[in-house]
Amino acid sequence: MGIKERQERDREAVRRAILDAARELFVNEGYQNVSIRKIAERIEYSPAAIYGYFPSKDDIFFALAEEGFRLLGDGLENPACADRLTAGAPLERVRSMFRRFYEFSREHPQYFALMFVDRSVPRISREYERFAFAREMRARLIAQIDACVHAGIFPATVEPTAACRLITMGLLGVAVMRLSDRLVGTDNADQLAADVLNVMLAGLQAGATLTSTAVECPLDEQAVASAIASANSPVALAKANRQAS
């Protein structure tokens, strides 16, 4: 290994140590209560050294959020989930993608808590352009709901973006209750999450009226439009109709 490669490896190791220490501190003590100095003390570095890797504490959070969204997306690529997404009927694809969201809260609770629970962290919308992967993942989910509408599984009155938002909030509730130990001893969080998802999907199929609306930013609109165009191509629609029948 040459000098340059060794330096790059050492620098990546320090960056990893900073992120791991920050993630634990943010979750255990709350984002607003953690300083760059405290992160530096955890890994026995000087605060000045931390600034050599990240310009600010906010940048450390955004790096962790990026990792979290990648981990969330990676779960969709595992063989079992990938098979359901490619071979399953449209409704099962929607179910699998939402189920993955809940599973992420179980597999990576620290990332989940930072991204979706801690109210003191910076708003991801501040740096939304760097989260293209997250936008695309959300757009894929909305496109699958839209495909269910086109296949006649959901009524034409279902607005995909609003439906996506509603189901996400329902599963967030179960995940947060589990993470905060607010469930009673006999409650099974996994079963509750499955019930919430099944009831919401059944409600949409039955034509439940959604009174809430979802406002998209321009970047979201572009990603959703592209994903819907792909999901509603003649080939994709023909496949969806065969699987729905």
KAVEN-V901341 format. One record per backbone hydrogen bond with DSSP energy under -1.0 kcal/mol. CO is the residue of the C=O (numbers start at 1). NH is the residue of the N-H. E is the energy in kcal/mol with one decimal. If there is no record, write none. Layout:
co=CO nh=NH e=E
co=CO nh=NH e=E
This chain:
co=2 nh=6 e=-2.3
co=3 nh=7 e=-2.5
co=4 nh=8 e=-2.4
co=5 nh=9 e=-2.3
co=6 nh=10 e=-2.6
co=7 nh=11 e=-2.5
co=8 nh=12 e=-2.3
co=9 nh=13 e=-2.0
co=10 nh=14 e=-2.0
co=11 nh=15 e=-2.5
co=12 nh=16 e=-2.4
co=13 nh=17 e=-2.1
co=14 nh=18 e=-2.5
co=15 nh=19 e=-2.3
co=16 nh=20 e=-2.6
co=17 nh=21 e=-2.4
co=18 nh=22 e=-2.6
co=19 nh=23 e=-2.6
co=20 nh=24 e=-2.0
co=21 nh=25 e=-2.4
co=22 nh=26 e=-3.3
co=23 nh=27 e=-2.1
co=24 nh=28 e=-2.6
co=25 nh=29 e=-2.8
co=26 nh=30 e=-1.4
co=30 nh=33 e=-1.4
co=31 nh=34 e=-1.5
co=35 nh=39 e=-2.0
co=36 nh=40 e=-2.6
co=37 nh=41 e=-2.5
co=38 nh=42 e=-1.8
co=39 nh=43 e=-1.4
co=40 nh=45 e=-2.8
co=46 nh=50 e=-1.4
co=47 nh=51 e=-1.8
co=50 nh=53 e=-2.3
co=50 nh=54 e=-2.3
co=56 nh=60 e=-1.2
co=57 nh=61 e=-2.0
co=58 nh=62 e=-2.6
co=59 nh=63 e=-1.9
co=60 nh=64 e=-2.1
co=61 nh=65 e=-2.8
co=62 nh=66 e=-2.3
co=63 nh=67 e=-1.9
co=64 nh=68 e=-2.6
co=65 nh=69 e=-2.5
co=66 nh=70 e=-1.9
co=67 nh=71 e=-2.5
co=68 nh=72 e=-2.4
co=69 nh=73 e=-2.4
co=70 nh=74 e=-2.6
co=71 nh=75 e=-1.3
co=73 nh=76 e=-1.0
co=74 nh=77 e=-1.3
co=78 nh=82 e=-3.2
co=79 nh=83 e=-2.3
co=80 nh=84 e=-1.5
co=81 nh=85 e=-1.9
co=82 nh=86 e=-1.7
co=83 nh=87 e=-2.8
co=84 nh=88 e=-1.2
co=89 nh=93 e=-1.9
co=90 nh=94 e=-1.9
co=91 nh=95 e=-2.4
co=92 nh=96 e=-2.5
co=93 nh=97 e=-2.1
co=94 nh=98 e=-2.2
co=95 nh=99 e=-2.4
co=96 nh=100 e=-2.0
co=97 nh=101 e=-1.2
co=98 nh=102 e=-1.6
co=99 nh=103 e=-2.5
co=100 nh=104 e=-2.2
co=101 nh=105 e=-1.0
co=103 nh=107 e=-2.6
co=104 nh=108 e=-2.5
co=108 nh=112 e=-2.5
co=109 nh=113 e=-2.6
co=110 nh=114 e=-2.1
co=111 nh=115 e=-2.6
co=112 nh=116 e=-2.6
co=113 nh=117 e=-1.7
co=113 nh=118 e=-2.6
co=123 nh=126 e=-1.9
co=124 nh=127 e=-1.5
co=125 nh=128 e=-1.1
co=127 nh=130 e=-1.5
co=128 nh=131 e=-1.6
co=131 nh=135 e=-2.1
co=132 nh=136 e=-2.5
co=133 nh=137 e=-2.2
co=134 nh=138 e=-2.3
co=135 nh=139 e=-2.5
co=136 nh=140 e=-2.2
co=137 nh=141 e=-1.6
co=138 nh=142 e=-2.3
co=139 nh=143 e=-2.5
co=140 nh=144 e=-1.9
co=141 nh=145 e=-1.8
co=142 nh=146 e=-2.4
co=143 nh=147 e=-2.2
co=144 nh=148 e=-1.6
co=145 nh=149 e=-1.6
co=146 nh=150 e=-2.3
co=147 nh=151 e=-2.0
co=148 nh=153 e=-2.1
co=148 nh=154 e=-1.4
co=149 nh=152 e=-1.3
co=155 nh=158 e=-1.8
co=159 nh=163 e=-2.5
co=160 nh=164 e=-2.5
co=161 nh=165 e=-2.1
co=162 nh=166 e=-2.2
co=163 nh=167 e=-2.4
co=164 nh=168 e=-2.2
co=165 nh=169 e=-2.1
co=166 nh=170 e=-1.9
co=167 nh=171 e=-2.3
co=168 nh=172 e=-2.5
co=169 nh=173 e=-1.9
co=170 nh=174 e=-1.3
co=171 nh=175 e=-2.5
co=172 nh=176 e=-2.9
co=173 nh=177 e=-2.2
co=174 nh=178 e=-2.2
co=175 nh=179 e=-2.7
co=176 nh=180 e=-2.2
co=177 nh=182 e=-2.7
co=178 nh=181 e=-1.4
co=184 nh=187 e=-1.7
co=188 nh=192 e=-2.5
co=189 nh=193 e=-2.7
co=190 nh=194 e=-2.2
co=191 nh=195 e=-2.5
co=192 nh=196 e=-2.8
co=193 nh=197 e=-2.4
co=194 nh=198 e=-2.6
co=195 nh=199 e=-2.9
co=196 nh=200 e=-2.2
co=197 nh=201 e=-2.4
co=198 nh=202 e=-2.5
co=199 nh=203 e=-2.4
co=200 nh=204 e=-2.1
co=201 nh=205 e=-2.3
co=202 nh=206 e=-2.0
co=203 nh=208 e=-2.7
co=204 nh=207 e=-1.2
co=217 nh=221 e=-2.5
co=218 nh=222 e=-2.1
co=219 nh=223 e=-1.9
co=220 nh=224 e=-2.9
co=221 nh=225 e=-2.5
co=222 nh=226 e=-2.0
co=223 nh=227 e=-2.3
co=224 nh=228 e=-2.8
co=225 nh=229 e=-2.1
co=226 nh=230 e=-1.8
co=227 nh=231 e=-2.6
co=228 nh=232 e=-2.3
co=230 nh=233 e=-1.2
co=233 nh=237 e=-2.9
co=234 nh=238 e=-2.2
co=235 nh=239 e=-2.0
co=236 nh=240 e=-2.5
co=237 nh=241 e=-2.6
co=238 nh=242 e=-1.8
co=239 nh=243 e=-2.3
co=240 nh=244 e=-2.1
co=241 nh=245 e=-1.4
